[in-house]
Amino acid sequence: MTQVLDLESGDPDRLLESVRAGDKVAFAELYDVLAPQVLGLTTHILRDRAQAEEVTQEVFVEVWLSAHTFDPHRGSAKSWVLRLAKSQAIDRLRS
């Protein structure tokens, strides 16, 4: 298993493919790779660090639950996750 993760290390597309298969270790690594960017985006939109942290957590819960809906033919894993983050941050801002 470690050898597979070494091949996937830092590549959101490969990590998300593993998350689609239910790989919790890949999910943790995907979080480590993308969470700083998601938090940065949500903080920029919301202008409130605490709310941005909540939205970031919600985004990754959605990633775990919705990974099966990701279509690699429509874009990268990173863009998909950031699009989810932007959408959720804007929804939070409007509420």
C-alpha positions as CSV (number, residue, x, y, z in Angstrom):
1,M,0.0,0.0,0.0
2,T,2.8,2.4,0.8
3,Q,4.3,2.0,-2.7
4,V,1.0,2.9,-4.3
5,L,0.7,6.1,-2.2
6,D,4.3,7.0,-3.1
7,L,3.2,7.0,-6.8
8,E,0.1,9.1,-5.9
9,S,1.9,11.5,-3.5
10,G,0.8,15.0,-4.1
11,D,-1.2,14.3,-7.3
12,P,-4.9,15.3,-6.5
13,D,-6.2,13.5,-9.6
14,R,-4.7,10.1,-8.6
15,L,-5.6,10.7,-4.9
16,L,-9.2,11.5,-5.8
17,E,-9.4,8.3,-7.9
18,S,-8.4,6.4,-4.8
19,V,-10.9,8.3,-2.6
20,R,-13.6,7.2,-5.1
21,A,-12.6,3.6,-4.2
22,G,-13.0,4.4,-0.5
23,D,-9.3,4.8,0.4
24,K,-9.2,6.8,3.7
25,V,-5.4,7.2,3.5
26,A,-5.7,8.8,0.1
27,F,-8.4,11.1,1.4
28,A,-6.2,12.2,4.3
29,E,-3.4,13.0,1.8
30,L,-5.8,14.8,-0.6
31,Y,-6.8,16.9,2.4
32,D,-3.2,17.7,3.2
33,V,-2.5,18.7,-0.4
34,L,-5.6,20.8,-1.1
35,A,-6.9,22.1,2.3
36,P,-4.5,25.1,2.4
37,Q,-5.8,26.2,-1.0
38,V,-9.4,25.6,-0.1
39,L,-9.0,27.5,3.1
40,G,-7.3,30.4,1.3
41,L,-10.1,30.6,-1.2
42,T,-12.9,30.4,1.4
43,T,-11.1,33.0,3.6
44,H,-10.8,35.3,0.6
45,I,-14.5,35.0,-0.2
46,L,-15.9,35.1,3.4
47,R,-13.4,37.4,5.0
48,D,-13.9,35.5,8.2
49,R,-11.4,32.8,9.2
50,A,-13.7,30.8,11.5
51,Q,-16.4,30.6,8.9
52,A,-13.8,29.7,6.2
53,E,-12.6,26.9,8.4
54,E,-16.1,25.5,8.8
55,V,-16.7,25.7,5.0
56,T,-13.4,24.0,4.4
57,Q,-14.4,21.1,6.6
58,E,-17.8,20.9,4.9
59,V,-16.1,20.9,1.5
60,F,-14.0,17.9,2.4
61,V,-17.0,16.1,3.9
62,E,-18.7,16.6,0.5
63,V,-15.6,15.4,-1.3
64,W,-15.6,12.2,0.7
65,L,-19.4,11.7,0.1
66,S,-19.5,12.8,-3.5
67,A,-16.1,11.6,-4.9
68,H,-18.0,9.1,-7.1
69,T,-19.6,12.0,-9.0
70,F,-16.2,13.4,-10.0
71,D,-15.7,13.1,-13.8
72,P,-12.0,13.4,-14.7
73,H,-13.0,14.1,-18.3
74,R,-14.5,17.4,-17.2
75,G,-11.5,18.8,-15.4
76,S,-9.0,18.2,-12.7
77,A,-9.6,17.0,-9.2
78,K,-8.1,20.3,-7.9
79,S,-10.5,22.4,-9.9
80,W,-13.4,20.2,-8.8
81,V,-12.6,20.6,-5.2
82,L,-12.0,24.4,-5.5
83,R,-15.3,24.8,-7.4
84,L,-17.1,23.0,-4.5
85,A,-15.3,25.4,-2.1
86,K,-16.2,28.5,-4.0
87,S,-19.8,27.4,-4.3
88,Q,-20.2,26.6,-0.6
89,A,-18.4,29.8,0.4
90,I,-20.8,31.9,-1.7
91,D,-23.8,30.0,-0.3
92,R,-22.5,30.7,3.2
93,L,-22.0,34.4,2.3
94,R,-25.6,34.7,1.0
95,S,-27.2,33.0,4.0
